[in-house]
Amino acid sequence: MPIQLSKRRECGGTWVVDVDLGRSPTKEELTTLAQRHGGRCRQFQQLVWLDFPSGRITASLRLSRLTIRLGDKALEAAIIAELQQLAAASVPACAMDA
């Protein structure tokens, strides 16, 4: 299942990307994502922040949507690609009858 991306402008003129994974991410997935890209992961109850030198990703362990606020477009693209792989890996494969 492909992830859904949408861009929106926040107050102050900052552009953010909302990513819908189609399912809620796990704490372990978010921590691994942050560590792979040089960030750190913080959590308060169900809210998770992935802090990077160029910005932040906010997520919830209950919702399927993450919000990306990064100034580094190359990092943003790499993270979106990894999120796409994560979403694709979580969909069970179906066998087709021939």
C-alpha positions in Angstrom: 0.0 0.0 0.0 1.5 3.3 -1.0 1.8 6.1 1.6 -0.2 9.3 1.0 1.7 12.6 1.0 0.2 16.1 1.3 1.9 19.4 1.6 0.5 22.3 3.5 1.6 25.8 4.6 1.6 26.5 8.4 1.4 29.9 10.1 4.6 31.8 9.5 5.0 30.4 5.9 6.7 27.1 6.7 5.8 24.2 4.4 5.3 20.8 6.0 4.6 17.4 4.6 1.9 15.1 6.1 2.5 11.4 5.6 -0.2 8.9 6.0 1.3 5.4 6.5 -2.0 3.6 6.5 -1.3 2.3 10.0 0.2 3.5 13.2 4.0 3.4 13.5 5.6 1.6 16.4 8.0 3.2 18.9 10.7 0.9 17.6 10.2 1.9 14.0 10.4 5.6 14.8 13.5 5.1 17.0 15.2 3.2 14.2 14.3 5.8 11.6 15.7 8.6 13.8 18.9 6.8 14.5 19.5 5.8 10.9 19.4 9.5 9.9 21.3 11.1 12.7 18.4 12.1 14.9 17.0 11.3 18.3 13.6 10.1 19.4 11.6 11.6 22.4 8.3 10.4 23.6 5.5 11.7 25.9 2.7 9.2 26.3 1.5 8.6 22.7 3.3 11.5 21.1 6.7 11.0 19.5 9.2 13.6 18.3 12.1 12.7 16.0 14.6 15.6 16.3 17.1 16.2 13.6 19.6 19.0 13.1 17.5 20.4 10.2 14.1 20.0 11.9 11.6 17.6 13.4 9.1 14.9 12.6 6.1 14.5 14.9 4.1 11.3 15.2 1.6 9.5 17.3 1.6 5.9 18.3 -2.2 5.9 17.8 -2.6 7.7 14.4 -1.3 6.8 11.0 -0.2 10.3 10.1 3.3 11.8 10.6 4.2 15.5 10.1 7.6 16.3 8.6 9.2 19.7 9.2 12.7 19.4 7.8 14.8 22.1 6.1 17.0 19.4 4.4 15.1 18.2 1.3 17.6 15.3 0.7 16.9 14.0 4.3 13.2 14.5 3.8 13.3 12.5 0.6 15.3 9.7 2.2 12.9 9.5 5.2 9.9 9.4 2.9 11.5 6.6 0.9 12.1 4.7 4.0 8.6 5.2 5.2 7.3 3.9 1.9 9.4 0.7 2.3 8.1 0.4 5.9 4.5 0.7 4.7 5.0 -1.8 1.9 6.6 -4.3 4.2 3.7 -4.2 6.6 1.2 -5.3 3.9 0.9 -9.1 3.7 1.5 -10.6 0.2 -1.4 -12.3 -1.5 -1.0 -15.4 -3.5 -2.7 -15.4 -6.9 -4.3 -18.5 -8.4 -3.1 -19.3 -11.9 
